[in-house]
Amino acid sequence: MHCQPASRRRIYIMRHGSVSYFDTAGRPVLPEKVPLNETGRMQADAAGAAFSAVGVSFDRVIISGLPRTAETAARVLAITGQQIAPEIWPELHEIRGGRLSIIPEDELKRAFTAAFDGLVDPGQRFLGGESVSELMDRVHPALDRLRADSSWNTVLLVLHSGVNCAILSLALTGQRLFLGGLAQEAGCINALDVGRDSLDWVVRFVNHVPPCPLQPDVRSTTMEQLFHQYRRASQSSP
């Protein structure tokens, strides 16, 4: 008796390219409007070149709708020469923060980093805003909807670090857990294979950054970097 190999489909998940959340004067830029910066554009182009080099073609492209995901997807598609209209799934929006102004000074660093620290309590809120549980409440059903559609074989999702962590955590554990320590550098690519069974996940690779795959100089997390940018900007503001 010969066993047939499992038939799985491929999900590529990217994080958008780098953005500047504070302008040159130290003023914050609205997260809903911030575009890619020069580095982010280079990262998106590098991802497109990586896909193109091995002939990857997508049946669908899904983004959160925020400009940084739309611009990243557009650059990837331009480099790969694929004319696909990205689908906007707003439920895959990044985890939403609250108002920084109401967070006590001595709690700011934890407010930035706690939602991405180890095995995260579902009730943990990001910057006093949305909780990890609330994030999973909208991301997991979206994944179920995607997997229930049999019309695609290879899909590209261009999303955000928190959303990617929610997806990767589910794929790695098969449970409603959030592994905050999963690094998602700007412009990174992850690859997951999914089968028919809801627990059939294969994680092929995580946090592959085409411009510099070995990431020799990266030691801080995304949220530590953002907190540093925030403190620097707030200190420079009049």
N, C-alpha and C positions, 0 to 999 in steps of 0.2 A: 504494500500500500504506500503510495507516494503522497506526502503532505504538500499542499499548495502553499506557496509563500503568502503571508498576510498582504492584503490589498489595502494600502494606506494612502492618504492624500497628504499633501505638504502645505503647511502654513508657515510662511515667512513673516516674522514680526520685526519691524524696525522701530527704533526710537527716532523721533525727528532730529534733524541736525541742530547744532549749537545755536543758541540765541543769546541776546544781551538783555537781561531783565531790568537793567538800569542804564540810562543814557550817560553821555560823557560828563554831564553836570551832576550826576548822582541821583537824578530823578527816576522813580520807578516807571516802567512801561507796563501798561495793562497786559496781563498774561493772555487775555483773549485776543490781543491784537499784535503781539510781538512777532516780527518776521525773523527769518534766519539771518545770522550775521555772516561775514565773509568765511569764517571757519565752517559754519554750518552748511553753506553752499558747497564748499569743497568736500565736506563729508558726504553730503547727499550725492554729489557727482561720483565720488569714489565708490559708494554703494552701488550706484547704477553700473559703473564699470565692472564691478565684481560680478554682478548678475549677468551682464552682457558677455563677459569672458567665458562663461560656461554655458551660455545659451539658455538661461532660465527665462521662461515666458510665463506670464500670469494670466489666469482666466478672469480674475477679479482683483480690484484694488480697493481697500476700505480704509478710510481715514476718520478722524474724530470730527473734522470740520474746522478745527482751529488753524489759523493761517500757517503756523509752523509745520503742521502735518501736511497741509495741502501743497506747500512749496516743496517740501522734501519729496513727496510722491511725484510731483510734476517733474522734478529734476531727474529722479530715477527713471521715470518712463521716457523722458527725452533721450537719456543716454542709451537706454535699451532699445529705443526705436519702436516702442509699443504705444498704440493709440487707444488708450483705455480711459474712460471717464470714471474717476474715483467716486465711490459711493460714500456718502457722509452718514456715519452712525453716531449721533450725538451721545448715545449712552456710553461710548468709549472715550469720552472727554476725560482729561486728567483729573485726579483727585482734587477736590476744590478746597482751597484754604479759606480761613476766616479773615478777620480784620487784625492786622499786626498791631494796630494802635492800642488794642485792649489787652494785649498779652504783656504781663509784667516783665520787666527787663531781665530779671534773673531766671525766667522761664523760656526766654526766646530761643536759645539754642536747642533745647529739648523739643520745643514746638516745631522747629524745622526738621529735626532728625529722628524723632521717636517713631514716626510711622514707617521708618526704613531701618529699623534696628533689630536684627535677629528675628525670632518668631514673634510677630507683633500681635498684641491683644486686639481682637476685632473692634473693641470700643475705642481704641486709640484714634484721636482726631488729628488731622493734619492742619497745623497752624490755627487750631481752634475751630476749624470748619468741618468738612465732611469726615466721617469716620471710615476706617478701613472696612468695616462691615457694610456700610452704605455703598462704598465703592464696589465691593464684591456683589452686592445685590443687583447692580446694573450690568456689571461686566460678565458675570457667569451666564445669565440668560442670553446675552448677545452671542456668546460662544456656542451655546446650545442651538440657537437659531442658525448660525453659520454652518454648524456640523450637520444639521438636519437637511440642509439644501444639498442635494446630490449632483447639482449641475456643474460643479467646479472640481478641478484636480489640484490646481496650485493657486494659492491666494496670497496676496501681499497685504499685510496690515501695517499702516504707518501711524504709530500711536505715541504713548508717553511712558515715562519710567514707572510711575505708579500702576498704570493700567497693565503694562507689560509684566510687572511683578505679580499682579493678581492672576494673569493668565499662566505664567510660568510656574507659579506656586501650585495651581490646580493641576497642571500637567505633571509636575514632579511628585506630588503627594496623593493625587486623586481625592483630596479632601478640601474642605472649606478652611484653608489655612493661608496665611500671608507671610511669606518669607522675605522680610525686608532687606536682607543682606545680598540679594541678587543684584549685582551691579548692572546698570544700563547706561553706558556712556552715550553721549550724543552721537547720532548717526549709526548706532550699532545694529547688527542683524542677529536674529535668533531664528532657529529652524525647528519646527515641531512636525511630527507625522501623527496623523490621527486615523484610527480605524472606525469600524461601525459601532463597536461597543463604546459606551460613554467613558469607560475607564481605560480605553486603548489609546494611550499617549506614548510617543517615543520622542524624547528630547534629544535632538541631534547635536546642536551646539547652542551656546548662549554667549551674548555680549561680544560677538565678533565685530571688530572695528576695522573696516577695510584700509583706512589710511595708515594704521599702525596696529596690526593685530596683537602684538605682544605687549603693548601698553606699558613700556618699561618705566615711564616717569609718572604714572598715575598711582597715587596712594590714598587720596581722599575720596569720599563718596560725593555723589551729585549734590545731595542736600547739604553736606558740609561746605562744598564750594559755593552753593547758593547763599548759605548763611554768611560766609565770608564776604561775598559780594554785597549783601545787604548791610552788614556792619560797616564796610568801607564806604558805601554810598551814604549811609545815615550820618557818618562822621564828617563827610565832606559837604553835606548839605548845610546851608546857612541856618 
